[in-house]
Amino acid sequence: MKKYNLIKLPIIALLLVMVSCDDILDESPDNRTEIDSLDKISELLVNAYPQALYTPFLEPMSDNADEKGFSATTSRLNDLMYEWGEFFDDDDDTPTNYWNEAYEAISQANQALASLDELGETNVNERGEALLCRAYGHFMLVNIFAKAYNPTTASTDLGITYITKPENELLPQYSRSTVQEVFDFIEADLVEGLKYIGNDLNYSEPKFHFNARAANTFASRFYLVKGEWQKVVEHSNKVLGSGSGVEDIRDYTNDYRGAALSYSERAFRFSSAIEPANLLIIVGSSVYSRNHASLRFQLSGGLARELFFNGNAAGLAWSEQVYGGSDVVYNVPKYDEYFKVTNQAAATGTAFVQTPILTTDEAMFNRAEAYAMLGEFQLAADDLNTLLSVKSEGYSSDAILTTDDITNNFGVDSNYYTPFYTISGDALPFVNVILQTKRSVFYNEGLRWFDIKRHDIVVEHVKQVTPNVSETLVLSKGDNKRVLQIPTEAQSRGILPNPR
């Protein structure tokens, strides 16, 4: 399918290009779509979320990918991303596809906001949802296609184009805002959107739309990137409440392994609205469910031991199960395909994957890291223990990690994590154990890349050149390849490429 370089043109603009004025005037008014009610704006907002996956191209860039060998499935995208290369095709699951889909979602959000203004609707959920969708789309784009946020350089670092109005030109020229400008725009939309958003959304499937808990989880992620710890805690608390929050996070021990779910049942539940941990779910056109298990640069035997088989920080086995009889197909069931038939006779159609993009687990991990940075080490340990309690086999009070346990057993070289802020020596073991646990819990969801990027973690990838010869590829601190290249079609419309 042909996709435009920055955003897909609104339907009205396409009609103006493709149909003569006389043809438009000849149309019966009943055949023209007018956005003249909140119900129609709600329908518009269904498409204000990027209908694409970022995991297929971000996960192989991270330390959650390893060489499986020549017997595994080869994929040009998987291969190039493992080497931090450039891939400009616009097929499903690619960076260009995500870029296009994110800007399409932003276009829908902008049209919804313009229509709300025309209707004079201000204090409504739809306004909050549209603002949050616009903020989320730009947040994902700037964190993928621009340098990590650093307040000392953000005012000069190239960001992305922040679009706040519906597009009315066929092929407009664009320029890049700075990272600081983009983050300021995001924060303004986020803060304003939170004023209007609630949990009483008028949708049959509310978890496919921003609600208050999903919005506050997004806010906790945003302020985590900015290093504003108290705000991370504040927004996470709005998600998790005043208790431990254990009843809301993903319970692998009881609801997955304990319930003896099959592989397909686990994959379905993981991404389903019935899972309490899932706060915001998207559906994207994708074939990732078909090939992620067998891709060459994915979960090798050595990586499976590091992330899962050797146990977790509590010294217990993970309840999250790894499937596959060998490292060629080792995987964790998180993707369940829905195939929509478009031609019954030819048996052709489109594959879709449903996946959660905001969860209560993330809110708790964010809060734990923020507590560590604030020096609230017992509270950080409490959150970590809560997470481990429902993700470990045979968990009991004997497995509870004390602050001394963490301090004495999870130290790491002070140069391993090098964000723009300083991590104290006392906080470092807590940040380390939290992020390493998070790495396993969110395996193959794409989130590890964002932690690698904001902490400037060195990544080493081993790649076989021949069956007997391997080479080590290194993504060093500060390497420009940490920033994905701007799609070529976007460059042709005036977007400056990222330095290489």
N, C-alpha and C positions, 0 to 999 in steps of 0.2 A: 504494500500500500504506500502511495506517495505521501510524505509528510513534510510540512513546511519547516523551515530552518529554525525558527524561534518559537512561534506559536502557530497553531492552526487558525485560519481565519474564521471569524464568527459566521454563522449560517447566513445572516443578513448580508454581510459583505460579499459572500460568494454568490448570492442571488443577484446582487447588483452588477456583478461582473458577468455572470453567465446569462442573464435574462434581460431583454430590452425593457425600456421604461413602459412602452405600450403593453407588453406582456404582463408586467406587474400591475398596471392599472386595470387590465382586463380580468385579473384574478378576483374571484369572489372573496369578500372579506372573511368569510368563514374558513377559507383555505390558508389564511395568513396567521402565523403564530404571533400573538401579542402577549407580552409578559405583563399582565394586568392584575395579578392577584398573588397573594403569598403562597398559594398552592403551586402556582406555576414557577415561582422563584424556588420553592423547595425542590421541584422537579429539576430545575436548572442546576441546583447544588449537588445533585446526585453525581454529576460529572466534574465536580470541583476538586477531586482527589486524583493524584497521578495514577493512571490505570496501567501501571508498569511496575516491575520488580527491579530493585537495585542489587539484591544479593548475588545474582549470577555474575556480575562484573566486579563487585566490591569484595566478596569473600575470597576469590583467588588472589587478590592483591595482599591479603592479610597473612598473619602467621597461623591462621586456621586452614591453610592449604599446604599440601605437601605432594611430592612426587609419588605416584602409584606405579609407574613403570609403563613400558610400551604396550603392555597387554590391555591397558585401560582405554576408555573411549577418548579419542582426540577431538578437540574442538578449537577452532581458530580463536574464538573469543576467550575461552578458558586459558589457552596457551599464552596469548598476548597479555592478558591481565596478570597472569602469574609472573610475567617479566616486566610488569608495569609499563607495557607498551601502549600504542595508540590504536584504537579500533573505531572506524567511522561509519560502518554499515548501520543502517537504521532498522535492522530486524528486531523482533521481540528480544527482550533481555539484554539489550546493549545500552551503552551510555547515551548514544544519540537518541534512541527510543525513549529513554527516561527523560532526557532533556525536553524532547518534543511533548511528551505526555504531561510533564510538570507544567510547562508553559500553557498547554491546552487547559489544564485544570485552573491555572491562574486566570486565564481568559474567562472561564465560566464564572469564577468568583467575582471578577470585576464587572461582568455583565449583571450578576445578581445584585451587587452593590449599587450600580447605576439604576437598576430597575426599582430597588428599594427607595432610592432618593426620589425618583419620579412619582412613586406612590405615596411619598411622605411617611414611610414606615421607618421609625428609628429604633425604638426600644423593643426589638423582637429578636427571637432566637436566630432567625435567618440572617440577620446582620452579623451577629456574633459568629455564626458558622462561616459565612463568607469571608470575614476578616481573618479568621483562624486558618481557613484553607489557603488564602493568599499568603499568609505568613509562613505556613508550613511548606508550601511549594517553593518559595524563595529560599527558605532555610535549608532545605535539602539540596537545592542547586548550588548555593554558595558554599556549602560544606563538601560538595563533591568536586565542583569545578573552580574553586578558588583556594587560596592558602588558608590554613587554620587561623582562627581568630587570634590576634595578638594586639592588644591595645596600643603597643608602641609602634606598630607598623601598619595597623589596619587602615589608617587614613591615606596611605599611599598604595597598599596592596590592591591589585585588580580584583574586583568582585564580579558581579553579574549585572544584568539589566533588571531593575526593579520596575515592574509594570503595574500601574495603579488605575488605568483607564481602559475601557474596551477598545480594541483596535478597529480602525476604520480605513486603513490603507491596505492595498493589496500586498506590497512588498516594502514595508518601511525599513529605514536604516536605524540601527541601534548603537548605543554606546554602553560601556561598562561603568557602573558606579564603583566606588571603592568598597572594600570589605566593611569598613566602618559605616558608610552610608547605608549599605544593605542591612547590617545588623540594627541600625537605628530605625530603619523602616519596619523591619520585622518586629522589633520590640513595640513600636507604636501600634501596629496592627494587633499584636498579641495582647497587649494591655487593654486596648479598646474592645477587642473581641470578647475577652473574659468578662466584660461588664454585662454582656447581653446573653451569653450562652448559659444554658441550663440543662438539666437532665430530662425535662419533660418534652422531648422532641416529638413532633407529630409525624413519626415515621414508623412503618411496620417493622423495620430492622434498624433500630437506633444505633447499634454498634458499627454501622457503616457510615456514621456521621459523627462529627465532633459533638461530644456532650461535655459536661463540666469536668468529669474525671479525666477524660482523654485530653481535654484542653490543658488541664493543670499538669498532666504528665508531660505534654509537649513543652510547657513552660519550665518544668524542672530540667528538661534536657537543654533547653535554650540557655538557662542561667548556669548550668553545669559547664557548657562550652565557654561562657564568659567568666567563669570563676567567681560568681556571686553566690557564695555558699548559703547565706541565710535565706535567700530567695529560693534556692533549690529546696531547702528544708520546708519552707513555708508552702510551696506549691505541692510538694510530695505529701505533706500532711493533709492537704485537702483531698488527696486521692485515697490515702490509706487510713485516715481517721486517727483517733487518739490512742487506739489499742496497738497491738503488735502488728496487725494487718495480715496475720497468717491465713485468715479465712478467705482472703481475696487473691492471694498469689497462686501461681500454678503449682498444683500438688501432684507431682509425679509419683510420689510414694503411694498414695491412696487412689487417686483418680485415674492413673494410667497403669502402672505396674500392678498395684494392688487390685485393680478392677479387671486384671488379666485381659486388657484390650489387645486386639490383634494389631498387626502392623497398619493396616488400612484404617482401623478404628482410631488408632493413636494419631495418625496423620490428619484424619478428619476432625477429631476433637481439638487438636492443637490450633487449628485455624478457624474453628467454629465459634459462632456467637454464644453457644452454650457454655464455653469455657469462661469462668468468672474473671480470669486474668486478662482476657482480651478486651481492650477498651475501644480500640479503633481498628477496623479491618478494611482492607482494600481488595479489589479484584482486578487482576491485570492479565492481559493476553500474554501467555508464556508457555514454553515447553520445558521449563526447568524441572518440573515434577518427573519428567521422563528420563532425564539424563544426569541429574546431580549426583546420584549414587555411584555411577561408573565413570565420571569424568576423571581424566588423568591427574589433574591437580586439585585434589580434594582431600578426603580423610584417609590417609595412609595408615598402615598398621602402627608405625611409630607415633604418629600424631594421635591416633586413637588411644594409645597407652598414655600419652601425656595428658590428654584432655579428659579421658573417661576411665580406662581400664585400671589405672593406678590409684583410683579413688580421688576423693575431694579433700578439702581443707580440714574437714572433721575426721579424716582418717577412715571414712566409710565408702562403700560402693555407691555410685550414683544410681538413682532410680530411673534416670533417663537412659533408655536402652539403646545400644548400638546394634544395628542389624547388618546382616551380610556374612557369608561364610569365609570371606577373605578380604584383605585390604583393597582389592580391586572394586569391591562393591560395598565397603563399610559405609554406613550412613545412619542418620537419625531421622525417623519419620516426622516430617514437618510440612510436607507439600502434598496436596491432594488435587488432582486435575479434574476439571469439568470440561467436557468437550461439547461444544455447541455445533450441531450439524447444520450446515447451510445448504448442502446439496445432498439430499437423501440418495439419489440414484448413483452419484459419483462417490458417495461416502466421504465427502470432504466437509471441512468446517474449521473452527477456531478453538484452540486449546486455551483455557483460562485457569489461573491459579489464584486461590484466595489466601491471604496471609495477614496476620496481625502486624501493625506498624507501631502501635503504642500499647503497652501492657502495664499492669500493676507491678510486675517484677522489675521493670525498668525504673519505675518511680521509687521502689525500695532500694535498688542498687544506687541510684542517683543520690538518694538521701544518705545512705551509708557512707558514700565517698565524701559528701559534703560534711557530715559529722566528723569524719576523720580530719578533714582540712580545718575544721573549727576547733579541733582539740577535744571534741566530745567522744573520746575513745570508747567508753562503755556503751554509748548509744550506737556507735558504729558497729561494735561487736554484737549488740543485741539484734540489729537488722540482719547482719550476716548470719547469725545463728538461726534467726527466723527463716531465712531463705533456705539454709541447709537442712532445716528440720523436715521440710516437705519435699526434699529432693535427694534424700539419702536413704539407703537401706539400713534397717535396724537402728534408727536414730533414738537416742535416749539422753538423759541428763548427763551421762558420762561423756558424751560427745561435744558438750557445750564448750566453745572456745572462749577462754578468758582473755582479758587484755594482755596479761603476761604471756599466754600461749602465743598470741599473735606477735607481740613484740619480739619474743625469743626465737620464733620459728619461721617467720615470713619476711625477714630482712632481704633487701636486694640492693645492688650497687646503686649509689646515689645518681649515677648518670643514666640509669635505665629509663626513668621517666623524666623528661625535660620539657614540661609545658612552659608557658610564658610566666607563670607564677612559681614561687618557691615552695617545695614540699619539705616540711621540717623533718629532721631525722626521726622524731617521735612518731610522726604521721605516716612516714614512708612504708613501714610494714603493713599498716592498715589499708592504705591505698593499694598496695601490691596484692594482698590476699583478696580484697574486694574485686579488683579488676581481673585477676586470674580466675576467680570463681565465676564472674560475669562472662568471661571468655567462653567457658564451657557451657554455661546455661544458655547463652545466646548463639551457640555454634550454628553456623549456616543460616544466619538471619541477617548478616551484613553489618550488624552494629559494631563488631570488633574493629572494623576499619576506622570508624570515627574515633574510637579510643586511641588507636595507633596514631591517628593524625593529630589529635589535640595534645597527646603526650609525646609526640615526636619519637616514637619507639622504633628502633632499628629492626628491620625484618630481613631474615635470611631465607632464601629459597634454594633448595638443592634441585638440580635438573639433570637428568641423564642425557648425555650427548650420544653415547652408544651404550649397548647393554653393559659394558664394563667400565665406562668412563662417565664421570659426573662433574658438573661445575657448580659452584656456589654463587648465586646472585644476591647482591646486597642492596637494600634500600636504606641508604644512610640518613642520618638526621639532616633535616633541611633540604633534602633532595627535591628538585622541582617535579620529579615524577610522582610525588605524593598528590599532585594536583592533576586531575584528569584534563585532557586537552579539550578545548571548545570544539564542538562539532564543525566540520568543514563548511556546511551550508550556512551555519550561523556566522562563521567568519566572513563569508561572502556578503553578508548583510551588515558588515561594519563592526562586528564583535572582534576585538583584538584577541589573538591567540595567547595562551599562557606561555611564559618563558620556558625554554628547554636548554 
